[in-house]
Amino acid sequence: MLQRISPADHFRMGLAFALTSALCFGLSGPFAKSLMVAGWSPTAAVTARLFGGAVVMAVVATAVNPSWLGEARAHARTIVLYGLFPIAGAQLCFYNGVKHLSVGVALLLEYTAPVLVVAWLWARTRRRPGTRTLAGVAMAIIGITVVLDVFHGASINAIGVAWGLGAAVCAASYFMMSDISDTTAAGTPLSPITLAAGGLWVGAAGVGLLGLTGVMPLTVTADDVLLAGATLPPAVAVAALAILSTAVAYTLGIVGVALLKPGFASLLGLSEVLFAVLWAWLLVGEALSTTQVIGGAVVLAGLALARPGDRRGEPPAGTGAATEARGPQTSAKLAARSG
């Protein structure tokens, strides 16, 4: 699939995939919140989301590529790690962080992931990011703190901070491990659909096991949910979580990262917060403040600033430097790195 996209279209197509993925990921908050208000525990909402998404992706993968299970077996290590860290780990750490921190602080900690990605690439390739990239990262992070209104009624707890940083590491691993543009095993390339389908099954099994063993509470109710002023059965919220916020979001996100490279893709991931705030306003009535709108503009300005810097900071395609920069990422993924 990725090989069919010409190099000239990589940025345009990658941008479209990444932003659409962030738009779909941003829907997860309002839909999950509607379930939790109706009495679902966070673990139950996440488990339903992942299992539903896994079923949808299995059907899609079978229709598109009947041999996807064989491809998944060839890449078993990568898929297991993807399911445990970027998928299950990120959500587990975030929800545990929310137990000890305000939601804004927990989100801010998770969304330091772009800083971790840029630092990791810098350390592995020994190529300093461009000044614009670094300035764009700083600007986007500042904008996120404004959007989340972190310093208004925020609560800080050491255990919560540890969980929040764990979520950041897992989120960073999502961007690094989603770069499958040159990943092969036994001569078999890894497709985005196979990675998403296999990873979701692993993640669903991991989170579900935590609930079934009592490590985390697993509570489900049949009460209706309230979305956009309408009373709906909980199956609607679960279906939206499974299809849009999981199956579609992960598949498009993997393609976007592979086309854009992890550094800039991780910065675009910050747009998920903007979409989440917008969806929360539209679906569950959480009003947007003027300050949040200003913060969103700062985030977008940071992304615009980082893009030219990221582009100049990348070694030219086909050069030895490019191979050197790409090699550590791939070897790290296949060697089971977590962030």
Secondary structure in CASP SS format (residue, H / E / C, confidence):
PFRMAT SS
TARGET T0000
AUTHOR 0000-0000-0000
METHOD secondary structure of the structure
MODEL  1
M C 1.00
L H 1.00
Q H 1.00
R H 1.00
I C 1.00
S C 1.00
P H 1.00
A H 1.00
D H 1.00
H H 1.00
F H 1.00
R H 1.00
M H 1.00
G H 1.00
L H 1.00
A H 1.00
F H 1.00
A H 1.00
L H 1.00
T H 1.00
S H 1.00
A H 1.00
L H 1.00
C H 1.00
F H 1.00
G H 1.00
L C 1.00
S H 1.00
G H 1.00
P H 1.00
F H 1.00
A H 1.00
K H 1.00
S H 1.00
L H 1.00
M H 1.00
V H 1.00
A C 1.00
G C 1.00
W C 1.00
S C 1.00
P H 1.00
T H 1.00
A H 1.00
A H 1.00
V H 1.00
T H 1.00
A H 1.00
R H 1.00
L H 1.00
F H 1.00
G H 1.00
G H 1.00
A H 1.00
V H 1.00
V H 1.00
M H 1.00
A H 1.00
V H 1.00
V H 1.00
A H 1.00
T H 1.00
A H 1.00
V H 1.00
N C 1.00
P C 1.00
S C 1.00
W H 1.00
L H 1.00
G H 1.00
E H 1.00
A H 1.00
R H 1.00
A H 1.00
H C 1.00
A H 1.00
R H 1.00
T H 1.00
I H 1.00
V H 1.00
L H 1.00
Y H 1.00
G H 1.00
L H 1.00
F H 1.00
P H 1.00
I H 1.00
A H 1.00
G H 1.00
A H 1.00
Q H 1.00
L H 1.00
C H 1.00
F H 1.00
Y H 1.00
N H 1.00
G H 1.00
V H 1.00
K H 1.00
H H 1.00
L C 1.00
S C 1.00
V H 1.00
G H 1.00
V H 1.00
A H 1.00
L H 1.00
L H 1.00
L H 1.00
E H 1.00
Y C 1.00
T C 1.00
A H 1.00
P H 1.00
V H 1.00
L H 1.00
V H 1.00
V H 1.00
A H 1.00
W H 1.00
L H 1.00
W H 1.00
A H 1.00
R H 1.00
T H 1.00
R C 1.00
R C 1.00
R C 1.00
P C 1.00
G C 1.00
T H 1.00
R H 1.00
T H 1.00
L H 1.00
A H 1.00
G H 1.00
V H 1.00
A H 1.00
M H 1.00
A H 1.00
I H 1.00
I H 1.00
G H 1.00
I H 1.00
T H 1.00
V H 1.00
V H 1.00
L H 1.00
D C 1.00
V C 1.00
F C 1.00
H C 1.00
G C 1.00
A C 1.00
S C 1.00
I C 1.00
N C 1.00
A H 1.00
I H 1.00
G H 1.00
V H 1.00
A H 1.00
W H 1.00
G H 1.00
L H 1.00
G H 1.00
A H 1.00
A H 1.00
V H 1.00
C H 1.00
A H 1.00
A H 1.00
S H 1.00
Y H 1.00
F H 1.00
M H 1.00
M H 1.00
S C 1.00
D C 1.00
I C 1.00
S C 1.00
D C 1.00
T C 1.00
T E 1.00
A E 1.00
A C 1.00
G C 1.00
T E 1.00
P E 1.00
L C 1.00
S C 1.00
P H 1.00
I H 1.00
T H 1.00
L H 1.00
A H 1.00
A H 1.00
G H 1.00
G H 1.00
L H 1.00
W H 1.00
V H 1.00
G H 1.00
A H 1.00
A H 1.00
G H 1.00
V H 1.00
G H 1.00
L H 1.00
L H 1.00
G H 1.00
L H 1.00
T C 1.00
G C 1.00
V C 1.00
M C 1.00
P C 1.00
L C 1.00
T C 1.00
V C 1.00
T C 1.00
A C 1.00
D C 1.00
D C 1.00
V E 1.00
L E 1.00
L E 1.00
A C 1.00
G C 1.00
A E 1.00
T E 1.00
L E 1.00
P C 1.00
P H 1.00
A H 1.00
V H 1.00
A H 1.00
V H 1.00
A H 1.00
A H 1.00
L H 1.00
A H 1.00
I H 1.00
L H 1.00
S H 1.00
T H 1.00
A H 1.00
V H 1.00
A H 1.00
Y H 1.00
T H 1.00
L H 1.00
G H 1.00
I H 1.00
V H 1.00
G H 1.00
V H 1.00
A H 1.00
L H 1.00
L H 1.00
K C 1.00
P H 1.00
G H 1.00
F H 1.00
A H 1.00
S H 1.00
L H 1.00
L H 1.00
G C 1.00
L C 1.00
S H 1.00
E H 1.00
V H 1.00
L H 1.00
F H 1.00
A H 1.00
V H 1.00
L H 1.00
W H 1.00
A H 1.00
W H 1.00
L H 1.00
L H 1.00
V H 1.00
G C 1.00
E C 1.00
A C 1.00
L C 1.00
S C 1.00
T H 1.00
T H 1.00
Q H 1.00
V H 1.00
I H 1.00
G H 1.00
G H 1.00
A H 1.00
V H 1.00
V H 1.00
L H 1.00
A H 1.00
G H 1.00
L H 1.00
A H 1.00
L H 1.00
A H 1.00
R H 1.00
P H 1.00
G H 1.00
D H 1.00
R H 1.00
R H 1.00
G H 1.00
E C 1.00
P C 1.00
P C 1.00
A C 1.00
G C 1.00
T C 1.00
G H 1.00
A H 1.00
A H 1.00
T H 1.00
E H 1.00
A H 1.00
R H 1.00
G H 1.00
P H 1.00
Q H 1.00
T H 1.00
S H 1.00
A H 1.00
K H 1.00
L H 1.00
A C 1.00
A C 1.00
R C 1.00
S C 1.00
G C 1.00
END
